[in-house]
């Protein structure tokens, strides 16, 4: 991990951000003491639609409506 002083970080922020986007982590120091870390953001994983559908099916089997139909619930919500 590279170390950069706060003044230098402020002055060269666009260049530092390019380095971070490339995968580097940079420690920002103030008077030689580490105060912050610039690091790449963890990207959200794209879930597989088949996995999501399987999870919904499992959820549906775990939670029952107790004999009430979905139509009754919809109508109840409209009143």
Buried (B, 14 or more C-beta within 10 A) or exposed (E): EEEBEEEBBEEEEEEBEEBBEEEBEBBBBEEEEEEEEBEEEEEEEEEEEEEEEEEEEEEEEEEEEEEEEEEEEEEEEEE
